[in-house]
Amino acid sequence: MPFHDSTELPAGCCAPKTILDRELSVGDRLQITELLHRIYLCEDSRDYEALKQILVDDYINEHPLFGRHENASSLIEWLKNNPAGFDGIRHNCLNSITRGISKDIAESVSYIMVLQLFPAKSRKESPSEELDSLLPRTIAHGVVVDRWIKKEDIWYLQHRVYQQMSVNSAFLPDSAMREETAKTPKNTRSSDYYYESSKTL
């Protein structure tokens, strides 16, 4: 697995001045932060109707294990048909920061922490003393880079990329796949990617 002695983030995103480069209102920041957390709550509670209200129709989701989805409906159908990735599991958004990219475009960077709390039939697990002794446990963590778009004063998630995912070998025994999930996609190393993309919207 690749080593990440330091976390790889879009260039310059940690600098305090980026808060002011293209100022977002307090209301905009609160709305985006709320939506970041609501996405994971929607996934874990299976509230797909609420999730669909957060995503644009042509939403893009890129995950190193779960593949690429190029619209909201595709992702939601995949979530419905793959309970093993979510049963007994909770997803947590940590250390989120957001900055304006252009008038109605914003970028967020956050950590994801995935915890297993309960056994799941969909993964052929059953309650046992051995498994109970391991729970709760961290099964994955990584970095999430999001692009948001504002329409009629409401923010929607337009593009999400999961990267630098470290996955527990009990969940992903294949070492080659674990190494692949730990990589940083080249097009998310710099926020210029998001700025350039926003020009075509």
C-alpha positions, 0 to 999 in steps of 0.5 A: 500500500502507498505510504501517506506520511502527509495527507495529499490535498488540493493545492493551497486549500488549507491556507486561511486566506482561501476563505476570503478569496471568493467569499461565501456567506455564513449562510452558504457555509452552514448550508454546505456543511449541513449537506455534507453531514446529511449525505452520510446520514441519508446513506446510513439511514437509507433515506434515498429520497432525501439524498436525491434532493441534495444531488444534481441530476447529472451528479458524478460520484467517483469511488476507488472501490465502488466505481464511477456513477454519472447521475444521481439515479445510477448512484441511488440504484447502486446503493439500494442494490449493494447493502453489504457496503452499508449494513451495520456501518456508519459513515462520518464526515470530519475536518471539513473545509469549504471555499468559494471557487466562483460565484455559484461554485464551491469546493469542500475537502473533508475526511471520511471515517467509516465505522462498523458497529454491528454484524451484517447478514448481507456480508454473511456475518452473524453475532458471535463473541469473537466478532463482538470483541472487535466492534466497534472498529474502523474499517476505512478512512480517506479524503473526500473532495466535493464540488457544489453548485448553487441554483436559486439560493440552494446548494447541490452536490455536483461531483464527489471524489473519494481518494487515499482510502485506507481499508481494513484488510478484513473487509478488503483482503486483496492487497492490490485493490487496497493499494489502488484505493489508497491513491490520489487521482491526478486530477484532484491534486490541484483545485485548478481542476475544479476552477477549470471545470466550473468554466464549462458549466 
